[in-house]
């Protein structure tokens, strides 16, 4: 149910993961909040990311960016 994700969110997640990895290295961790500004200007998109992260995959608050990138790239 929560395993689908719109293309714009996938692209944003991959972009943010790439930036974090390039700056801080392969061990950098992040939360799903890293993909959003510090304001709630798109609550539906935020909930989509939260549902994918928390409900579908039961991920911890912080996960390795390389892991998240691989998971998102595997979504068809």
MODELLER restraints for C-alpha pairs under 7 A, 6 or more apart:
rsr = mdl.restraints
at = mdl.atoms
rsr.add(forms.Gaussian(group=physical.xy_distance, feature=features.Distance(at['CA:2:A'], at['CA:51:A']), mean=6.01, stdev=0.5))
rsr.add(forms.Gaussian(group=physical.xy_distance, feature=features.Distance(at['CA:2:A'], at['CA:52:A']), mean=5.34, stdev=0.5))
rsr.add(forms.Gaussian(group=physical.xy_distance, feature=features.Distance(at['CA:2:A'], at['CA:56:A']), mean=5.39, stdev=0.5))
rsr.add(forms.Gaussian(group=physical.xy_distance, feature=features.Distance(at['CA:3:A'], at['CA:52:A']), mean=5.95, stdev=0.5))
rsr.add(forms.Gaussian(group=physical.xy_distance, feature=features.Distance(at['CA:3:A'], at['CA:56:A']), mean=6.05, stdev=0.5))
rsr.add(forms.Gaussian(group=physical.xy_distance, feature=features.Distance(at['CA:10:A'], at['CA:72:A']), mean=6.20, stdev=0.5))
rsr.add(forms.Gaussian(group=physical.xy_distance, feature=features.Distance(at['CA:12:A'], at['CA:35:A']), mean=6.72, stdev=0.5))
rsr.add(forms.Gaussian(group=physical.xy_distance, feature=features.Distance(at['CA:13:A'], at['CA:35:A']), mean=6.12, stdev=0.5))
rsr.add(forms.Gaussian(group=physical.xy_distance, feature=features.Distance(at['CA:14:A'], at['CA:69:A']), mean=5.52, stdev=0.5))
rsr.add(forms.Gaussian(group=physical.xy_distance, feature=features.Distance(at['CA:16:A'], at['CA:35:A']), mean=6.57, stdev=0.5))
rsr.add(forms.Gaussian(group=physical.xy_distance, feature=features.Distance(at['CA:17:A'], at['CA:65:A']), mean=5.20, stdev=0.5))
rsr.add(forms.Gaussian(group=physical.xy_distance, feature=features.Distance(at['CA:17:A'], at['CA:66:A']), mean=6.95, stdev=0.5))
rsr.add(forms.Gaussian(group=physical.xy_distance, feature=features.Distance(at['CA:17:A'], at['CA:69:A']), mean=6.24, stdev=0.5))
rsr.add(forms.Gaussian(group=physical.xy_distance, feature=features.Distance(at['CA:20:A'], at['CA:28:A']), mean=6.82, stdev=0.5))
rsr.add(forms.Gaussian(group=physical.xy_distance, feature=features.Distance(at['CA:21:A'], at['CA:28:A']), mean=6.28, stdev=0.5))
rsr.add(forms.Gaussian(group=physical.xy_distance, feature=features.Distance(at['CA:21:A'], at['CA:65:A']), mean=6.81, stdev=0.5))
rsr.add(forms.Gaussian(group=physical.xy_distance, feature=features.Distance(at['CA:26:A'], at['CA:66:A']), mean=6.51, stdev=0.5))
rsr.add(forms.Gaussian(group=physical.xy_distance, feature=features.Distance(at['CA:27:A'], at['CA:64:A']), mean=6.15, stdev=0.5))
rsr.add(forms.Gaussian(group=physical.xy_distance, feature=features.Distance(at['CA:28:A'], at['CA:64:A']), mean=5.69, stdev=0.5))
rsr.add(forms.Gaussian(group=physical.xy_distance, feature=features.Distance(at['CA:28:A'], at['CA:65:A']), mean=6.03, stdev=0.5))
rsr.add(forms.Gaussian(group=physical.xy_distance, feature=features.Distance(at['CA:29:A'], at['CA:62:A']), mean=5.65, stdev=0.5))
rsr.add(forms.Gaussian(group=physical.xy_distance, feature=features.Distance(at['CA:29:A'], at['CA:63:A']), mean=4.97, stdev=0.5))
rsr.add(forms.Gaussian(group=physical.xy_distance, feature=features.Distance(at['CA:29:A'], at['CA:64:A']), mean=4.17, stdev=0.5))
rsr.add(forms.Gaussian(group=physical.xy_distance, feature=features.Distance(at['CA:29:A'], at['CA:65:A']), mean=5.44, stdev=0.5))
rsr.add(forms.Gaussian(group=physical.xy_distance, feature=features.Distance(at['CA:30:A'], at['CA:62:A']), mean=4.98, stdev=0.5))
rsr.add(forms.Gaussian(group=physical.xy_distance, feature=features.Distance(at['CA:30:A'], at['CA:63:A']), mean=5.56, stdev=0.5))
rsr.add(forms.Gaussian(group=physical.xy_distance, feature=features.Distance(at['CA:30:A'], at['CA:64:A']), mean=6.37, stdev=0.5))
rsr.add(forms.Gaussian(group=physical.xy_distance, feature=features.Distance(at['CA:30:A'], at['CA:65:A']), mean=6.15, stdev=0.5))
rsr.add(forms.Gaussian(group=physical.xy_distance, feature=features.Distance(at['CA:31:A'], at['CA:61:A']), mean=5.57, stdev=0.5))
rsr.add(forms.Gaussian(group=physical.xy_distance, feature=features.Distance(at['CA:31:A'], at['CA:62:A']), mean=4.72, stdev=0.5))
rsr.add(forms.Gaussian(group=physical.xy_distance, feature=features.Distance(at['CA:31:A'], at['CA:63:A']), mean=6.45, stdev=0.5))
rsr.add(forms.Gaussian(group=physical.xy_distance, feature=features.Distance(at['CA:32:A'], at['CA:49:A']), mean=6.57, stdev=0.5))
rsr.add(forms.Gaussian(group=physical.xy_distance, feature=features.Distance(at['CA:32:A'], at['CA:50:A']), mean=6.69, stdev=0.5))
rsr.add(forms.Gaussian(group=physical.xy_distance, feature=features.Distance(at['CA:32:A'], at['CA:53:A']), mean=6.99, stdev=0.5))
rsr.add(forms.Gaussian(group=physical.xy_distance, feature=features.Distance(at['CA:53:A'], at['CA:59:A']), mean=5.76, stdev=0.5))
